[in-house]
Amino acid sequence: MNLPDSVVGSIGVRGVTGVGIDAIEVARMRRLLERLPRAYERLFSEHERGYSDGFANPFPRYAARFAAKEAVGKALGIGIIGFVWREIEVRSPGKPIVELHGHVADIARYLGVTRIELSLSHTDEQAYAVAVAVNDGGTAGAAGAPQTAEEERDV
């Protein structure tokens, strides 16, 4: 796998592998989604759309989930370029749980990341996310490190 030096430098670390934070204006997310309705499906999973649309004002929830995707990308050292947004999924309600899919799950597995801890917050104006990539003691590149909900259930 061809990874940037910043990502390769974090390989082998036990415990916290990376931290990411992001903030976004809710109005900015609202404008994007109203201007480009196809962005709903490009950015958010069916589960994320169902959860957010269950509120009278869904836009703070959409903004928080978008901030989470950026924070997770930063925590993994890949930033926000080079992955499909739906490959990072925030499951709710209650404590947010991150499920990784596709290329992002492959990168996390390669880095030895066994889980992503996530904290979300929002007001009507701003949404925030903090993500922590954690290696619970496995080794980087270890085959079989759980990354998706399906894999975790099988462990």
MOVEN-V837331 format. One line per field, one symbol per residue. phi: phi as a letter, one per 40 degrees, with the letter a starting at -180 (. if undefined). psi: psi as a letter, one per 20 degrees, with the letter a starting at -180 (. if undefined). A space follows every 50 residues. Layout:
phi: ???
psi: ???
This chain:
phi: .cbcdccccccgccgccabbbabacccccccccccbdccdcccbcdcccc ccccbdbcccccccccccccccdcccgbgbbgacdccbbbcbcgdcbcbb bfcccccccdcgccabcbbbaabcbbbbabbbcbbchcbdgccgccbbdc ccccc
psi: poqqhhghhipipqcphqpqqqqqphhggggghhhnhihghhhqrgghgg ggiiqhnihhgggghghggggggghijibjqjrphiiopoprabpppppq rchghgggghijpirppppqqqaihqqqqpppppojiaqpjpqjpphrhg ghhi.
